[in-house]
Amino acid sequence: VSCDKMNVTSIFAGDKKENDMEILCKATTVAWEGRSCHRHLEGVYLNLRSLVRRKSTVHKAPCPVAAGNTTSLNDFLVNL
């Protein structure tokens, strides 16, 4: 798959019981996994990781993300 059409795990679908910090923690993982194609995602990753580490005593970014539905990287960034 080319980087222009990269898909990532959809962390915004499914369980609505997750809190914002858990979603941000998972977003950190998705950004980390996508950085090989898109270098700007490393900055997104670092900013998300810093935010999660400052604001949460429970979550330690990056968080595990179960394989499942996917979405385009563009849609992921828009939803984020």
N, C-alpha and C positions, 0 to 999 in steps of 0.2 A: 504494500500500500504506500502510495506516495505521501509525503508529508503534507501536501496541500489537501489531501482527502483523509487525513488522520482521524480515526475514531478513538474515543476514550470511554472509560466506564462512566455510566450515567449515575451520578450520586444524588441527583435531584428527583429521581423517580422512586416510587415505592413508599417505604415506611415514613409517614409524616410525624412520627414520634421523636425523630432526631431533633436535637436542639441546634441552634445556629453554630455553636462552637464545634459540635461534632461534624457538621457539614463542612465547616472551614478546615477542620483537621483532615477530612477525606479529600477536600479540594487540594490540599497541600500535596497529598500523594499523587493525585492525578497530574498536577503541574510538574512534579518531579519526573514522572514517567514520560511526559511529553517533551521534555527539554531537549532530547536528542534530535528532534526535528525542528524545534523552534527555540532558539537561544533566549528569546525574551521571556520564555516561561521560567527560566532560572531566577530571574528577578521576581516574578510573581510568586514562585515557590519560596524564596527567601523572605519576602514580605508576609506571606501567609503563615509561614513557620514562626516568624517572630511574633506575629499577632496571637497565634494560638498559645505559644509559650508564655507570653505576658499575661494573657487573660484567663487561662485555664490551669487549674491545679490537677485536673483529672486527665486531660488529653495531652499526649506527647506526640507532636507531629514528627514525621508523617504517620498517619493512622492507617491501619489495614483497610483495604477496600476489597470487598468480595467481587469476584467476576460476575458479570450479569449483563444487563442491557447496556448497550453502548449508545453514544451520541457523537455528533461531530465535535471536533475541538472548538470550532466557532460557536456552536450552540452552548457548549459547556462554558465558554468565556462570557457569553451574553448572559446566561443564567447566574453566573457567579457575581 
